Amino acid sequence: MKRLIVISGFLAITAGSFWSCREEPQKTVVKEKQVEKQDDEGILERTAKKVDKKVNKEIDEEIDKIGDDN
């Protein structure tokens, strides 16, 4: 009788460990999106162009204020 109780307890623990460690497989969903590139430039290059335009405009205004020496 002791043997039957020990064996049944061992089987219960073994069966419980198999089902408790079992994980459901996760489904991976992959979505692809087409992205159109407008420029090959990065954000720094685009920002530098905007700053250059502002600086050039201010320089042109200062040159106009000074006037033409010729």
C-alpha positions in Angstrom: 0.0 0.0 0.0 2.8 2.4 0.8 4.4 1.6 -2.5 1.2 2.4 -4.4 0.8 5.8 -2.5 4.5 6.7 -3.2 4.3 5.7 -6.9 1.0 7.6 -7.4 2.4 10.7 -5.6 5.5 10.5 -7.8 3.4 10.2 -11.0 1.1 13.1 -9.9 4.1 15.4 -9.2 5.7 14.3 -12.6 2.5 14.9 -14.5 2.0 18.3 -12.8 5.5 19.4 -13.7 5.0 18.6 -17.4 1.8 20.5 -17.7 2.8 23.5 -15.6 6.0 24.1 -17.6 4.3 23.8 -20.9 3.9 27.1 -22.7 1.7 27.9 -25.6 3.5 28.8 -28.7 3.4 32.5 -29.5 2.2 33.6 -32.9 4.5 36.2 -34.5 2.8 38.6 -36.8 5.1 40.4 -39.3 3.7 43.4 -41.2 5.7 45.0 -43.9 5.3 48.6 -44.9 6.5 50.3 -48.0 8.3 53.6 -47.3 9.2 56.0 -50.0 12.4 57.9 -49.4 12.2 61.5 -50.4 15.8 62.4 -49.8 19.0 60.6 -49.0 19.8 63.3 -46.4 19.4 63.0 -42.7 17.8 65.4 -40.3 21.1 67.2 -39.7 21.7 67.9 -43.3 18.1 69.2 -43.7 18.4 71.4 -40.6 21.8 72.7 -41.8 20.2 73.8 -45.1 17.5 75.7 -43.3 20.0 77.4 -41.1 22.2 78.3 -44.1 19.2 79.9 -45.9 18.5 82.1 -42.8 22.2 83.1 -42.4 22.5 83.9 -46.1 19.4 86.0 -45.9 20.8 88.0 -43.0 24.1 88.4 -44.7 22.4 89.7 -47.8 20.4 92.2 -45.7 23.6 93.5 -44.1 25.3 93.9 -47.5 22.3 95.8 -48.7 22.5 98.1 -45.6 26.2 98.8 -46.2 25.6 99.6 -49.9 27.6 99.2 -53.0 31.1 100.7 -52.9 31.4 100.9 -56.7 
